[in-house]
């Protein structure tokens, strides 16, 4: 379940330009993850927009955060895109 989202717009991108997106995890908790997405125009390094959203893994029956957290396969996958401590963020 997405419990928070926001975006910051810096500059437009328009057809026929090609959009490129970058995704990373900024924070990994027991039952939640904070993602950051950046929008670029292909061929440029200038970020056009950034967004952030927080996903909480919930128990389907209760709708509450899953006390067991996310499964190991999901955690290992998210760790691959996790920003290391002290690394800069967009």
VENBEL-V869890 format. One record per run of one state. SS is the DSSP state (@ for helix, = for strand, . for the rest). FROM is the first residue (numbers start at 1). TO is the last residue. If there is no record, write none. Layout:
ss=SS from=FROM to=TO
ss=SS from=FROM to=TO
This chain:
ss=. from=1 to=1
ss== from=2 to=9
ss=. from=10 to=18
ss== from=19 to=28
ss=. from=29 to=31
ss== from=32 to=41
ss=. from=42 to=46
ss== from=47 to=56
ss=. from=57 to=57
ss== from=58 to=58
ss=. from=59 to=64
ss== from=65 to=65
ss=. from=66 to=71
ss=@ from=72 to=79
ss=. from=80 to=81
ss== from=82 to=82
ss=. from=83 to=90
